[in-house]
Amino acid sequence: MVLHETSKALQEKYTSSTLTTTELEHLVEDFISAVGTNSLEYLGYNVNMSFMIYGMSKAALNALTRIEAREWAGVKNLLVVSVTPGFCATDINQNASDARPAKLGADSI
């Protein structure tokens, strides 16, 4: 996950057990705005991170999954999950030779 390449403060925000959907939306909006104003480093993002936008979108999805799982925890017969298959060879990384085969990533579902 790319969060290990962000500031400790950002890591704590994205992984907080009390994070709300509204707070997550603000984090994502701030990130998008910072991309546009070239101020990512000021907010605690590593500007040299590979595939930063893709990675942060996955970090936000993981955070949203935790929020939804927490909010729906009391509903019987409902399980909220997301899958993070890891670094897999795909078009986005030109089928990187050091990546897992996409089929192996799909098998994690």
KOLRORO-378434 format. One record per residue (C-alpha): residue number from 1; y, x, z; residue in one letter. Coordinates in nm, 2 decimals. Example, Ala and Ser with C-alpha at 12.3 -4.5 7.8 and 13.67 -1.06 7.14 Angstrom:
REM KOLRORO-378434
pt bake:1, c2:-0.45, c1:1.23, c3:0.78, drenvex:A $
pt bake:2, c2:-0.11, c1:1.37, c3:0.71, drenvex:S $
END
This chain:
REM KOLRORO-378434
pt bake:1, c2:0.00, c1:0.00, c3:0.00, drenvex:M $
pt bake:2, c2:0.35, c1:0.12, c3:-0.08, drenvex:V $
pt bake:3, c2:0.50, c1:0.03, c3:0.26, drenvex:L $
pt bake:4, c2:0.40, c1:0.37, c3:0.40, drenvex:H $
pt bake:5, c2:0.67, c1:0.52, c3:0.16, drenvex:E $
pt bake:6, c2:0.95, c1:0.30, c3:0.31, drenvex:T $
pt bake:7, c2:1.14, c1:0.35, c3:0.63, drenvex:S $
pt bake:8, c2:0.98, c1:0.26, c3:0.96, drenvex:K $
pt bake:9, c2:1.24, c1:-0.03, c3:1.00, drenvex:A $
pt bake:10, c2:1.13, c1:-0.18, c3:0.66, drenvex:L $
pt bake:11, c2:0.76, c1:-0.13, c3:0.75, drenvex:Q $
pt bake:12, c2:0.82, c1:-0.32, c3:1.07, drenvex:E $
pt bake:13, c2:1.00, c1:-0.60, c3:0.90, drenvex:K $
pt bake:14, c2:0.74, c1:-0.66, c3:0.62, drenvex:Y $
pt bake:15, c2:0.45, c1:-0.64, c3:0.87, drenvex:T $
pt bake:16, c2:0.60, c1:-0.83, c3:1.16, drenvex:S $
pt bake:17, c2:0.37, c1:-1.10, c3:1.31, drenvex:S $
pt bake:18, c2:0.67, c1:-1.32, c3:1.34, drenvex:T $
pt bake:19, c2:0.81, c1:-1.28, c3:0.99, drenvex:L $
pt bake:20, c2:0.91, c1:-1.61, c3:0.83, drenvex:T $
pt bake:21, c2:0.92, c1:-1.72, c3:0.47, drenvex:T $
pt bake:22, c2:1.30, c1:-1.73, c3:0.48, drenvex:T $
pt bake:23, c2:1.31, c1:-1.38, c3:0.63, drenvex:E $
pt bake:24, c2:1.07, c1:-1.25, c3:0.36, drenvex:L $
pt bake:25, c2:1.28, c1:-1.42, c3:0.09, drenvex:E $
pt bake:26, c2:1.59, c1:-1.23, c3:0.22, drenvex:H $
pt bake:27, c2:1.40, c1:-0.90, c3:0.22, drenvex:L $
pt bake:28, c2:1.30, c1:-0.96, c3:-0.14, drenvex:V $
pt bake:29, c2:1.65, c1:-1.07, c3:-0.24, drenvex:E $
pt bake:30, c2:1.79, c1:-0.76, c3:-0.08, drenvex:D $
pt bake:31, c2:1.54, c1:-0.54, c3:-0.26, drenvex:F $
pt bake:32, c2:1.62, c1:-0.70, c3:-0.60, drenvex:I $
pt bake:33, c2:2.00, c1:-0.67, c3:-0.53, drenvex:S $
pt bake:34, c2:1.95, c1:-0.30, c3:-0.43, drenvex:A $
pt bake:35, c2:1.77, c1:-0.23, c3:-0.76, drenvex:V $
pt bake:36, c2:2.07, c1:-0.37, c3:-0.94, drenvex:G $
pt bake:37, c2:2.32, c1:-0.18, c3:-0.74, drenvex:T $
pt bake:38, c2:2.12, c1:0.14, c3:-0.72, drenvex:N $
pt bake:39, c2:2.13, c1:0.13, c3:-0.34, drenvex:S $
pt bake:40, c2:1.76, c1:0.12, c3:-0.26, drenvex:L $
pt bake:41, c2:1.77, c1:0.45, c3:-0.06, drenvex:E $
pt bake:42, c2:2.04, c1:0.30, c3:0.17, drenvex:Y $
pt bake:43, c2:1.81, c1:0.02, c3:0.26, drenvex:L $
pt bake:44, c2:1.52, c1:0.25, c3:0.34, drenvex:G $
pt bake:45, c2:1.32, c1:0.25, c3:0.02, drenvex:Y $
pt bake:46, c2:1.19, c1:0.57, c3:-0.13, drenvex:N $
pt bake:47, c2:1.35, c1:0.59, c3:-0.48, drenvex:V $
pt bake:48, c2:1.09, c1:0.83, c3:-0.60, drenvex:N $
pt bake:49, c2:0.80, c1:0.59, c3:-0.53, drenvex:M $
pt bake:50, c2:0.58, c1:0.54, c3:-0.84, drenvex:S $
pt bake:51, c2:0.56, c1:0.18, c3:-0.96, drenvex:F $
pt bake:52, c2:0.81, c1:0.08, c3:-0.69, drenvex:M $
pt bake:53, c2:0.89, c1:-0.27, c3:-0.81, drenvex:I $
pt bake:54, c2:0.52, c1:-0.35, c3:-0.88, drenvex:Y $
pt bake:55, c2:0.42, c1:-0.21, c3:-0.54, drenvex:G $
pt bake:56, c2:0.69, c1:-0.39, c3:-0.35, drenvex:M $
pt bake:57, c2:0.60, c1:-0.72, c3:-0.52, drenvex:S $
pt bake:58, c2:0.24, c1:-0.67, c3:-0.38, drenvex:K $
pt bake:59, c2:0.37, c1:-0.58, c3:-0.04, drenvex:A $
pt bake:60, c2:0.58, c1:-0.91, c3:-0.04, drenvex:A $
pt bake:61, c2:0.27, c1:-1.10, c3:-0.16, drenvex:L $
pt bake:62, c2:0.07, c1:-0.95, c3:0.13, drenvex:N $
pt bake:63, c2:0.34, c1:-1.05, c3:0.37, drenvex:A $
pt bake:64, c2:0.36, c1:-1.40, c3:0.24, drenvex:L $
pt bake:65, c2:-0.02, c1:-1.43, c3:0.27, drenvex:T $
pt bake:66, c2:0.00, c1:-1.33, c3:0.64, drenvex:R $
pt bake:67, c2:0.28, c1:-1.59, c3:0.69, drenvex:I $
pt bake:68, c2:0.08, c1:-1.87, c3:0.52, drenvex:E $
pt bake:69, c2:-0.24, c1:-1.78, c3:0.70, drenvex:A $
pt bake:70, c2:-0.05, c1:-1.80, c3:1.03, drenvex:R $
pt bake:71, c2:0.12, c1:-2.12, c3:0.95, drenvex:E $
pt bake:72, c2:-0.21, c1:-2.29, c3:0.83, drenvex:W $
pt bake:73, c2:-0.43, c1:-2.14, c3:1.10, drenvex:A $
pt bake:74, c2:-0.48, c1:-2.47, c3:1.27, drenvex:G $
pt bake:75, c2:-0.60, c1:-2.66, c3:0.96, drenvex:V $
pt bake:76, c2:-0.98, c1:-2.71, c3:0.95, drenvex:K $
pt bake:77, c2:-1.17, c1:-2.58, c3:0.65, drenvex:N $
pt bake:78, c2:-0.87, c1:-2.39, c3:0.50, drenvex:L $
pt bake:79, c2:-0.87, c1:-2.02, c3:0.46, drenvex:L $
pt bake:80, c2:-0.57, c1:-1.83, c3:0.32, drenvex:V $
pt bake:81, c2:-0.65, c1:-1.49, c3:0.17, drenvex:V $
pt bake:82, c2:-0.52, c1:-1.24, c3:-0.09, drenvex:S $
pt bake:83, c2:-0.71, c1:-0.96, c3:-0.25, drenvex:V $
pt bake:84, c2:-0.58, c1:-0.60, c3:-0.28, drenvex:T $
pt bake:85, c2:-0.83, c1:-0.43, c3:-0.51, drenvex:P $
pt bake:86, c2:-0.66, c1:-0.09, c3:-0.50, drenvex:G $
pt bake:87, c2:-0.55, c1:0.14, c3:-0.78, drenvex:F $
pt bake:88, c2:-0.73, c1:0.01, c3:-1.09, drenvex:C $
pt bake:89, c2:-0.71, c1:0.12, c3:-1.45, drenvex:A $
pt bake:90, c2:-0.50, c1:-0.13, c3:-1.63, drenvex:T $
pt bake:91, c2:-0.24, c1:-0.15, c3:-1.90, drenvex:D $
pt bake:92, c2:0.05, c1:-0.11, c3:-1.65, drenvex:I $
pt bake:93, c2:-0.08, c1:0.25, c3:-1.57, drenvex:N $
pt bake:94, c2:-0.21, c1:0.33, c3:-1.92, drenvex:Q $
pt bake:95, c2:-0.56, c1:0.30, c3:-1.78, drenvex:N $
pt bake:96, c2:-0.51, c1:0.60, c3:-1.56, drenvex:A $
pt bake:97, c2:-0.81, c1:0.83, c3:-1.55, drenvex:S $
pt bake:98, c2:-0.79, c1:0.87, c3:-1.17, drenvex:D $
pt bake:99, c2:-0.80, c1:0.49, c3:-1.11, drenvex:A $
pt bake:100, c2:-1.09, c1:0.27, c3:-1.03, drenvex:R $
pt bake:101, c2:-1.23, c1:0.07, c3:-1.33, drenvex:P $
pt bake:102, c2:-1.08, c1:-0.27, c3:-1.35, drenvex:A $
pt bake:103, c2:-1.42, c1:-0.43, c3:-1.32, drenvex:K $
pt bake:104, c2:-1.47, c1:-0.27, c3:-0.99, drenvex:L $
pt bake:105, c2:-1.13, c1:-0.40, c3:-0.87, drenvex:G $
pt bake:106, c2:-1.23, c1:-0.75, c3:-0.99, drenvex:A $
pt bake:107, c2:-1.56, c1:-0.72, c3:-0.80, drenvex:D $
pt bake:108, c2:-1.35, c1:-0.71, c3:-0.47, drenvex:S $
pt bake:109, c2:-1.27, c1:-1.08, c3:-0.52, drenvex:I $
END
